[in-house]
Amino acid sequence: MKSNKQPDMDLTSDYPSSSPSKSRSFCRSRAPLSNNKLSSKQLISAAKVYSFLPEYSASNGCLRNVGVGLQNLGNTCFMNSALQCLMHTPPLCVYLAKGIHGRICTANKGEEQFCALCSLEGLLRKTRLNSNEENEVAVVPMEIFENIKSIGTEFRMYKQEDSHEFIRCFVDAMQQSSIGFDTGMSRTLQDTSVISHIFRGVLKSKITCADCRKESSITESFMDLSLEVNRNSSMTELFEEFFKVDHLNNKNKYFCEACETFNDATKQFFIDSRISSFNR
């Protein structure tokens, strides 16, 4: 479906001015896209300008105007709740409200191509404008709904899906939009995108042998963390559970290359604060 681009409009008068995933593989196998690409210069420039975004918080004013709700189109509560979460993520909210991506994106210029960032930018604009009307009316997220298979190939219209899966796939789609759909771009350059600045983190897993104390560690990039939600758990408790020390023993002993045998060990995850926007 071809998107109808809205005129440039800055909705940021109330905003500050600028001076390991468990998702299924279908998120990464969306329908083929055209060869429209942002240049490396455009991408890096946008990333530099908005490298400050992770420092924003709700107290900066990004969430003063929460906008109107989204209309349910039939089993789309999973999609609507996910879109609301994304539109109320402060740094992403600021970026979308500035309308920067829509001004540099080439995805919809003469091509029938779905761009997740342009679509979310337009949806945010509509929810904010409608909230200023005398008779507030819920917004219909039709463009995203009709292109749901472009977000995840296994998603179906009018079928209830998982919100977490949708968020993961939509973040992945926004990342592809932010790099100009350039599948051949180097990982280093991809990591300079605006979406990487907002969502990317690096998770470090460290295992320590209980016998020789030798440490072994690996790092992995992530766009989200999967937390085990228990009844009455606070966010603090969920993160404490995720980052707690695990003991590898009994049938789950660790093979230590230094000792050349199976030993008891401890394992723990850490966020690499030198790289992760998540840590800010």
N, C-alpha and C positions, 0 to 999 in steps of 0.2 A: 504493500500500500504506500502510495506517495504521501509524504507529510506536507501539510500546508504551513509554511513558516509564518510566524507572526512578526509584525514590525518590531524593530528594536525598542525595548522599553526598559528603563532602569527602575526596578522596584525596590531600590536599596536606600531610599531616603532615610529610613530608620536604622540603617545598618552602618557599621563603622566603615569609613572609606579606606582604600588600600594605600598606603605610603609604601596450622596444617589443616587444610580443608577436607571435609568429608563429602563434598558435593559429588553428584554423579557426573559421569563423563559427558553426558549429553549437553551440559552447559557449554562445552567447548567445541561442539560440532554443529553450530548453527548454520542456517542456510547460507549458501555462497553470497558474497557481497561483491560489489564492483571494485574497480581499482582506484577509486577516488581516495587520495591520501593527503593528510596534512604534511607539509614539508618538515624535515627535522628541525629547521630553524623556527618554524611556527610552534612546534611541540615544545622545544626546549624553552622558548621565550615565554609561553603560557605557564610552564612549570615554574620558571624562575619568579614570574610575577606573583604566582599564587602559592609559593612555597611557605608563606606565612599562614596559610589557611588552618593547619592543624592546631594553631595556637588559639583560635577563636573558641569561645564557649557561649553557652546560652546567655550568660550575663552580659555579653557584648551587644545584645539586642537582636541577634539573628532570629530568635523565635518569638519576638514580640507579637507579630501578626501570624497566627497559626493557620489562617486561611479556613476555607470551608471544607466539608467532608467530600468523599468520593462516592458516587452512586454505585450500588451493587448491580452488576449486569447479569447475574445468574451464576451462583457459585464462584464469585470473584472476591469474596472477603479475604482470602489468602493473599491475593494480589494487591488489593487496596491497603491492607494493613502494612504490607511490605513497602509499598510506595510511600505511605505516610511516614514510616520510619526513616526512609532515605531522605525525603524532603525536609524532615526535621532533624537531620544530622547537621549540626551548625556549620562546619566548614563547607560541606557540599551545598547546603542551603545558600550560603553567601556566594559561592561560585556560580550557581545556577541563576540566582537573582541578578547578578551582574550582567548576565547574557553574553559572556565572553565566547563560549563555545559556538553558539549560534552564529556569531559574526565571522568565525574562521572556518567552520565546518563546510566541506564541499559535498557531503553525502547526498543531499537532496537537490543539488543543482543539476537538473536535467536527468536525474537518475531516480528510478523507483527503488529506493533503498531506505531501510529503517535505521535510524540513528537513535540509540537509547538516550544519549545526553540531550539531544535536541528535543526529544519527546518529553523527557522529565522536566526540562527547562520550560517548555510550553505549558505543561501541566501545573507547575508551580505558579506560573504567571496567572493562569486562569483561576486557581484557588485563591490567590491573593486579591485579584481584581473582584471576584465575586463576593469576597468577605467585606468589601467596601460598599457593596450595593445595599439599598434599603431593604430589599427582600433577598436575603441570602439563599442561594440555591446550590445544592451539591453538584460537583463537577463530574461529568462522564469521562472516564479515562479511555475513550474509545480507540485512540491511535495505538496505545500500548496493548490494549486487549486484542485488537485485530491483528497485531503482529507478534502474538505471544509465542508462536513457533519459531520466530527469529531470535527469541530470547533463550528458549530451550526447546530442542526438537521434539521432546516427548510431552511438552505441555499441550493441552487441548482446550479449545474454547468451551465454556460452560461446564468444565470438569473441575472438581475440587482438587487442588494441589497443595503441596507443602510450602508454607511461607518462607521457611529457611532456605529451601532449595531455590525458590524464586529470587530471593535476595542475592544468593550467591551467583546465580546465573545473570541477574540484572547488573550486578557489580562487574562481572566479567564482560558483559555487553558494553557497559560504560567505559571500561578499560579499552576495549577494541575501538570504540568511538574516539576516545581521547588520543589514540595513536594513529588515527586516520585509517583504520582497518588494514594496516601494513603488517601482514603475518610474517614477513621476512625481517622485521626490525629486530635489532639485537636486544637481548635482555637488559643490558645496561641502559640503553636508550629508553626502553619501555618503562623502566623504573623511574624515569624523570617525569612521567605523565602526571597530570593533576590528580587522577584517580589513585595512582600509586602514592602520591604525597598524602592523600587523605586516608586511605585504607590499608596500605601495605605495612607489614611488619616483618621482622625476622625472629623466628623462634629457635632458641638454642636448647638442645637436649644433651644433658651431661650425665654420664654414668661413671661412678667411682667404685673401684674394686675395694672391697672391705679388707682384703688381705694385704696387698701391696700399695694401696691408695692411688694407683695410677688412674688418671682421668682420661676418658674418651668422650669426645663431643662432636655433634654434627649440627649444622644450621639449615633452616628451611624457611623460605619466604611464605607468608600467608596473607590472605585478605580478610580472613575472619577466624575466630576461635570457636570451636564447638564445645560448649559447656554442658555438663550433665545437670539438668534442672531438677531439683528435688522439691518436695512440698515445703512451703514456708522458707525457702532459701533466699537470702539476700544476695545482691550482686557481689558484695564483698566475700561472702561465704563461698559463692560459686568460683570466684577467682582463686581464693585460698585453696579450694579443693583441687583446682586444675594445676596449681603450681606447687602443691605439697610434695614432699619427698616420698617416693615409692621405694619399697624394699623388695629387691629381687632375691628370692631364696627358695628353698625346697625344690619343687619341680621347675621353678622359673629362674634358676641360677644363671649368672652371666659368665660367658666364656671370656676369661682375661687372657689376652695374647701375651702379656708380660709373664704371667704365671703359668701359661699354657695348660690351664685347667679351669673347670667350672667353680666359681666362687660366689659367695654372697656379695651383693652390691647394692648401691643406692642409685636411683634415677630421678632426675628433676628437670623440669622445663624452666627456661628463663627467657625474658624478652630482651633482645639486643637493643639497648637504649641508644646506641650510636646510630642506628639505622631506622628504627621503627617509629613511624608517625604515631602508631597506637600508644606508645609510651608517653606521649606529650599530653 
